[in-house]
Amino acid sequence: MSEQEKRVIEITEKDLPLHCPMPSMTLWDAHPKVFLPIEETGEALCPYCGTLYILKGSARHH
């Protein structure tokens, strides 16, 4: 996947705990569900599909 094809998705605290794929993603794009730690750095990269998640605002630890 090229840099131009990578997805960047902004999430908020209500989306935590973060997992990929998210419920809004289509089935053809699915891969095994993986939980991604985003609370500490504000960013997480899915090791399966390369989607970059960015946390908008702050997160209270769950």
C-alpha distances in whole Angstrom, upper triangle without the diagonal:
4,7,8,6,7,10,13,16,20,22,26,28,29,25,26,26,22,20,17,17,19,22,21,17,18,19,16,13,15,15,18,20,19,21,20,22,22,26,27,24,23,19,17,14,13,12,11,9,8,10,13,16,19,23,25,29,30,30,33,33,33
4,5,5,7,10,13,16,20,23,26,29,30,27,28,28,24,22,19,19,21,24,23,20,20,21,19,16,19,19,22,23,22,24,22,24,23,27,27,24,23,19,18,15,15,15,14,11,10,12,13,17,19,23,25,28,30,30,34,33,34
4,5,5,9,11,14,17,20,24,27,28,25,26,26,22,22,19,19,21,24,22,20,21,23,21,18,20,20,22,23,22,23,20,22,21,24,24,21,20,17,16,13,14,15,15,12,10,11,11,15,16,20,22,25,27,28,31,31,32
4,6,8,10,14,17,20,24,27,28,25,27,27,23,23,20,20,21,23,21,19,20,22,20,17,20,21,24,24,23,24,22,24,23,26,26,23,21,18,18,15,16,17,17,14,12,12,12,15,17,21,22,26,28,29,32,33,33
4,6,10,13,16,19,23,26,26,23,25,25,21,20,17,16,18,20,18,16,16,18,16,13,16,17,20,21,21,22,20,23,22,25,26,23,21,18,17,14,14,15,14,11,10,10,11,14,17,20,22,26,27,28,31,32,32
4,7,10,13,16,20,23,23,20,21,22,18,17,14,14,15,18,17,14,16,18,16,13,15,16,18,18,18,19,17,19,18,21,22,20,18,14,13,10,11,12,12,8,6,6,8,11,13,17,19,22,24,25,28,28,28
4,6,10,13,16,19,20,17,19,19,15,15,12,12,13,15,14,12,14,16,15,12,14,15,17,17,16,17,15,18,16,19,21,18,16,13,12,10,10,13,12,9,7,5,6,8,11,14,16,20,22,22,25,26,26
4,7,10,13,16,17,15,16,17,14,14,12,13,13,16,14,13,16,18,18,15,16,17,19,18,17,17,14,16,14,17,18,15,13,10,10,9,11,14,14,11,9,6,5,6,7,11,12,16,18,19,22,23,23
4,6,10,13,14,11,13,15,11,12,11,11,10,13,11,11,15,17,18,15,16,17,18,16,16,15,13,15,12,15,17,15,12,10,10,10,11,15,15,12,11,7,6,5,6,9,10,14,16,16,20,20,21
4,7,10,12,10,12,14,11,13,13,14,12,14,13,14,17,20,21,18,19,20,21,18,17,16,14,14,11,13,15,14,10,9,11,12,13,17,18,16,14,11,8,6,5,6,6,10,12,13,17,18,19
4,7,8,6,8,11,9,11,12,13,10,13,12,14,17,20,22,19,18,19,20,17,16,14,12,13,10,11,14,13,10,10,11,13,14,18,18,17,16,12,10,7,6,5,6,9,11,11,14,15,16
4,5,6,7,10,10,13,14,16,13,15,15,17,20,23,25,22,21,22,22,19,18,15,14,13,11,10,14,14,10,11,13,16,17,20,22,20,19,16,14,10,8,6,5,7,8,8,11,13,13
4,5,5,8,9,13,15,17,14,16,16,19,22,24,27,24,23,23,22,19,18,15,13,12,10,9,13,14,11,13,14,17,18,21,23,22,21,18,16,12,11,7,8,8,7,5,8,10,10
4,6,8,9,12,15,16,13,13,14,17,20,22,25,23,21,22,22,18,18,15,15,14,13,12,16,17,14,15,16,19,19,22,23,22,22,19,17,14,13,10,11,11,11,9,10,12,11
4,6,6,9,11,12,9,10,11,14,17,19,22,19,18,19,18,15,14,12,11,12,11,11,15,16,13,13,13,15,15,19,19,19,18,15,14,11,11,9,11,12,12,10,12,13,12
3,5,8,11,13,11,12,14,16,20,21,23,21,19,19,18,14,13,10,9,9,9,9,13,14,12,13,12,15,15,18,19,19,19,16,15,11,12,9,12,12,11,8,10,10,8
4,7,10,12,11,13,15,16,20,20,23,20,18,17,16,12,11,7,8,8,9,9,12,14,13,13,12,14,14,17,18,18,18,16,15,12,13,11,14,15,13,10,11,10,8
4,7,9,8,11,13,13,17,18,20,17,15,15,14,10,9,6,6,7,7,9,12,13,11,11,9,11,10,13,14,15,14,12,12,9,10,10,13,14,14,11,13,12,11
4,6,6,9,11,11,14,15,17,14,12,11,10,6,5,4,6,9,10,12,15,16,14,13,10,11,9,11,12,12,13,11,12,10,13,13,16,18,17,15,17,16,14
3,5,8,10,9,12,12,14,11,8,8,8,6,5,7,7,11,12,15,17,17,15,13,10,9,7,9,9,9,10,8,10,9,13,14,17,20,20,18,20,19,18
4,7,8,6,9,9,11,8,6,7,8,6,7,9,10,14,15,18,20,20,18,15,13,12,9,11,9,9,11,9,11,11,14,16,18,21,22,20,22,21,20
4,5,6,9,10,13,10,9,10,11,8,10,10,11,14,14,17,20,20,17,15,13,13,11,14,13,12,13,11,12,11,14,14,16,19,20,18,20,20,18
4,6,8,9,13,11,10,12,13,10,12,13,14,17,17,20,23,23,20,19,17,17,15,18,16,15,17,14,16,14,17,17,19,21,22,20,22,22,20
4,7,9,12,11,11,13,15,13,15,16,16,19,19,21,24,24,21,19,18,17,16,19,17,15,16,14,15,14,16,17,18,21,22,21,23,24,22
4,7,9,7,7,10,13,12,14,15,16,19,19,22,25,24,21,19,17,16,13,16,14,12,14,11,14,13,16,18,19,23,24,23,25,25,24
4,6,6,7,10,13,13,16,18,19,22,22,25,28,27,25,22,20,18,16,18,15,13,16,14,17,17,20,21,23,26,28,27,29,29,27
4,5,5,9,11,12,15,18,19,23,24,27,29,29,26,24,21,20,16,18,14,13,16,15,19,19,22,24,26,29,30,28,30,30,28
4,6,9,12,14,16,19,21,24,25,28,31,30,28,25,22,20,16,17,14,12,15,15,19,20,23,25,27,31,32,31,33,32,31
4,7,10,12,14,17,17,21,22,25,27,26,24,21,18,16,13,14,10,9,12,11,15,16,20,22,24,28,29,28,30,29,28
4,7,8,11,14,15,19,20,23,26,25,23,20,17,15,12,13,9,9,12,12,15,16,20,21,24,27,28,26,28,27,26
4,6,9,12,14,18,19,22,24,24,23,20,16,14,10,10,7,8,11,12,15,16,20,22,25,28,28,26,28,26,25
4,6,10,12,16,18,21,23,23,22,20,16,15,11,11,8,10,13,14,16,17,20,22,25,27,27,25,26,25,23
4,7,10,13,15,18,20,21,20,18,14,13,10,11,9,11,13,13,15,15,18,19,22,24,24,21,23,21,19
4,6,10,12,15,17,18,17,15,11,11,8,9,9,11,12,12,13,13,16,17,20,22,22,19,21,19,17
4,7,9,12,14,15,14,13,10,11,9,10,11,13,14,13,13,12,14,14,18,19,18,16,17,15,13
4,6,9,11,11,11,9,6,8,7,9,11,13,12,11,10,9,11,12,15,17,16,14,16,14,13
4,6,7,8,9,8,7,9,10,12,15,16,15,14,12,10,11,11,14,15,14,11,13,11,11
4,6,6,5,5,5,9,11,13,16,16,15,13,10,8,8,7,11,12,10,9,11,11,12
4,6,6,8,9,13,15,17,20,20,18,16,14,11,10,8,10,10,8,6,8,7,9
4,6,8,10,13,16,18,21,21,19,18,15,13,11,10,12,12,10,9,10,9,12
4,5,8,11,14,16,20,20,17,16,12,11,9,9,11,12,10,10,13,13,15
4,7,11,14,16,19,19,16,14,11,8,6,5,8,9,8,9,12,12,15
4,7,10,13,16,15,12,10,7,6,5,6,9,12,12,12,15,15,17
4,7,9,12,12,10,8,6,5,7,9,12,15,14,14,17,16,17
4,6,9,9,6,6,5,6,9,12,15,18,18,17,20,19,20
4,5,6,5,5,7,8,11,14,17,20,20,19,22,20,20
4,6,6,8,10,12,15,17,21,24,23,22,24,23,23
4,6,8,11,13,17,19,22,25,25,24,26,25,24
4,6,9,12,15,18,21,24,25,24,27,26,25
4,6,9,13,16,19,22,23,23,25,25,25
4,6,10,13,16,19,20,20,23,23,23
4,7,10,13,16,17,17,21,20,21
4,7,10,13,14,14,17,17,18
4,6,10,11,12,15,16,17
4,6,7,8,12,13,15
4,7,9,12,15,16
4,7,10,13,15
4,7,10,12
4,6,8
4,6
4
